Structure formats: C-alpha cells, structure tokens
C-alpha cells in the first residue's frame, strides 16, 4: 500500500491483544474475559476501541483465545435486542446498542496460547502488513484525554517519521513491571529512544520512562517478530523486536496528556471505576468522601 497506513488524518487499523487469561481477576475471569469486565456502563475494552475510532481507525483487530467469545458477541449486531428496545420506546438505548457493531470493521485472530505480546502482535501480520503503520492499544490501559492518545502518537509520526510509543514516568522501584526506554528529550514530552529493555531489575537502569499501552508501529516490525527468540519470562517480547528495528528507523516516545487508568489489577480497576463515577453526572453522588 502506497499510503502511510491511514485514512484522513488518522491511523487506519489498530490491534487489541486480548488473549490473556486474566488470572489477577480469578475467579471472576474463569468465565468472563478481563477485557469485558464493566467500567461503569460498558466493558473495559470499549474505551480503547472508542479511542481508536476517534483517532481515525476504520478497522479493529482483536487477538483473542479460548473463552473470549463474548468479545466477538459484544461487537456483533444484535437486531433482536435492538428491536425489543425500540418496541419498549427506548430508542436512545437502542441507538447506543446498535452503534457498537458499526464503530468499525472488526477482525478476530486466534492466539491459541498466550506467549507474550510479541507473539500476539505477529499474529496480526496478514491483516496489518498491507499498511505502512498500524496502532496497538492494550485494553488494560484506559487513557482519558482531550485528544485521543493514539492520535497524539500518530501526530508525532507525521512530524518526525518512524514508530512512536506512549511513555510515562514510573517510580524507580516499579521499573521491573514495565518495558523501559532509554531516551533523550528533544522537546517537552517528546523523546528520541535509543534503547529498550523489558522489565529490568530495579537499580540496573538509569531511566524510569515506562512504555504504556499505546503504540504506532511500522509494519517492518513483522520481519523482526518472526525472528524473535523467547525473552523475559520465556515469552516473545515486542520490545525485543522494536529494539531490533532501531537501526532501520527512529523510535519516538511521547508522554500523553490526560489520565491513565490501569485496569489490569483489581485495585486499579476499582480506582478506575471510582474515578469515572465521580466524573459522571448520573453516578457522581454515589461516591461520598
């Protein structure tokens, strides 16, 4: 494709890795995917899809596995439910339900066994490699900002060329939970990345710039993903493939505006629910200080 991988002013396609087992939420996630746990009136993953669509994406690729059928069901049409709601005179809710399946064109790719983020992304090659660039959103990270985070990354790609990731400063004692970027700040909030390391031991890196769940990557990444050997934790790490790509094109990091809500743990999910409830006109009075 001769285009830059986008339609209008936004990236064209975005990948959502969603094949994890959600063990931190067991026993709830024995039957319900973590991505489908409610955050107020919609599942966690809906927030990321809305961000991707608001950033210009026309296609969404879900990487799913065993027990994830409810993700497909949620983003599929349900004409019987819509008809029932309209019969009841609940047209506003019917429009909302009907609109979910019309947000984008949805693709579903199976990852039989979770083997790391690198393995999940390489399974999207057939769909994404026809585009020069594609987005990735990790559904656990809900980012609330005036300008969609993915769109912010894509604007940096347009300005400077190359791939772009979202960064956030984390406490030094937490660097072993993240991929960490060694980088030089070139302007406020924008960094040229020189090296990446996945979950370094505390005290072994000078940087505390953590990669969070937003990426705009060149489709060149797929050739490096094919060559990956298991890395940290015995999994195929996306950061290892990105490191291999550093010799081919620049990699930029961006601090995103707004607030990141980490829904990947039970405490984080509870805090995210409270944060959004306090901002919602219908629910804000439920939370009393």
Helices and strands as residue ranges (DSSP letters): E 6-7, E 10-11, E 13-17, G 23-25, G 28-30, G 34-36, E 38-39, E 42-43, H 44-54, E 59-64, H 69-74, H 79-87, H 91-100, E 105-110, H 117-122, H 125-128, E 133-137, E 141-144, H 149-160, E 163-169, G 172-177, E 179-187, E 190-198, E 209-218, H 221-226, G 232-234, H 238-245, E 251-255, E 259-262, H 266-279, G 284-286
